[in-house]
Amino acid sequence: MTAALFILFGYVFGAVPFGLLLTRMAGLGDIRAIGSGNIGATNVLRTGNKGLAAATLLLDALKGVAAVLLARAVLDEDAGLWAGLGAVLGHLFPIWLGFKGGKGAATGYGVLLAIAWPVGLAALAVWVIVAKVGRISSLAALASFAAAPVFAVFIANAGVLKLSLTVAVLVWARHHANIRRLLTGTEPRIGQSTAPEA
């Protein structure tokens, strides 16, 4: 019961569609009607407004941070773990958008940073390295979330390991289209206007 309550608690945070809200408030219409139709920062960037894209990225990460820290403050670290999972699920499957949300990277990083900042920082470092070398945002995200459970084995506890592994599975599942393009060599590189969300 406690786990379910904190998953729901985190879900409420994660399900706030900042990309959609910010673009509407800026008079840019429904972000789901352009590009990939995704509500994440990469698709917001397709509006040409870098500020809104940066704000979306930051807020999507912060909702993961907030869910974890508040749940941990209310009860304990286990509550934070459950709320972190809920935040990622909320971002991926927001009920108010017909369960069609983002791809989970920004919120996932926020959750990892809040629950175990060394794991989060290590995962972000992998993103930076892979993005710099490969110039493909989705590949960088996939590599960083795959690496997070490995880091957790060495620098975190079993709870963080389980959470990072679950988040990695969810992020990889939501990147199924990107993975197909990576396998066929058709995934756009960073800087191309058709670059997919990470």
Secondary structure as the mmCIF struct_conf table of DSSP 4:
data_model
#
loop_
_struct_conf.conf_type_id
_struct_conf.id
_struct_conf.beg_label_comp_id
_struct_conf.beg_label_asym_id
_struct_conf.beg_label_seq_id
_struct_conf.end_label_comp_id
_struct_conf.end_label_asym_id
_struct_conf.end_label_seq_id
HELX_RH_AL_P HELX_RH_AL_P1 THR A 2 GLY A 14
TURN_TY1_P TURN_TY1_P1 ALA A 15 ALA A 15
HELX_RH_AL_P HELX_RH_AL_P2 PHE A 18 MET A 25
TURN_TY1_P TURN_TY1_P2 ALA A 26 GLY A 27
HELX_RH_3T_P HELX_RH_3T_P1 ILE A 31 ALA A 33
BEND BEND1 ILE A 34 ILE A 34
TURN_TY1_P TURN_TY1_P3 GLY A 35 SER A 36
BEND BEND2 GLY A 40 GLY A 40
HELX_RH_AL_P HELX_RH_AL_P3 ALA A 41 LEU A 45
TURN_TY1_P TURN_TY1_P4 ARG A 46 GLY A 48
HELX_RH_AL_P HELX_RH_AL_P4 LYS A 50 VAL A 74
BEND BEND3 LEU A 75 LEU A 75
HELX_RH_AL_P HELX_RH_AL_P5 GLU A 77 LEU A 92
BEND BEND4 PHE A 93 PHE A 93
HELX_RH_3T_P HELX_RH_3T_P2 ILE A 95 LEU A 97
TURN_TY1_P TURN_TY1_P5 GLY A 98 PHE A 99
BEND BEND5 GLY A 104 GLY A 104
HELX_RH_AL_P HELX_RH_AL_P6 ALA A 105 ILE A 115
HELX_RH_AL_P HELX_RH_AL_P7 TRP A 117 GLY A 134
HELX_RH_AL_P HELX_RH_AL_P8 SER A 137 ILE A 155
BEND BEND6 ALA A 156 ALA A 156
HELX_RH_AL_P HELX_RH_AL_P9 ALA A 158 ARG A 174
TURN_TY1_P TURN_TY1_P6 HIS A 175 HIS A 175
HELX_RH_AL_P HELX_RH_AL_P10 HIS A 176 THR A 184
TURN_TY1_P TURN_TY1_P7 GLY A 185 GLY A 185
HELX_LH_PP_P HELX_LH_PP_P1 GLU A 187 ARG A 189
TURN_TY1_P TURN_TY1_P8 ILE A 190 GLY A 191
BEND BEND7 GLN A 192 GLN A 192
TURN_TY1_P TURN_TY1_P9 SER A 193 THR A 194
HELX_LH_PP_P HELX_LH_PP_P2 ALA A 195 GLU A 197
#
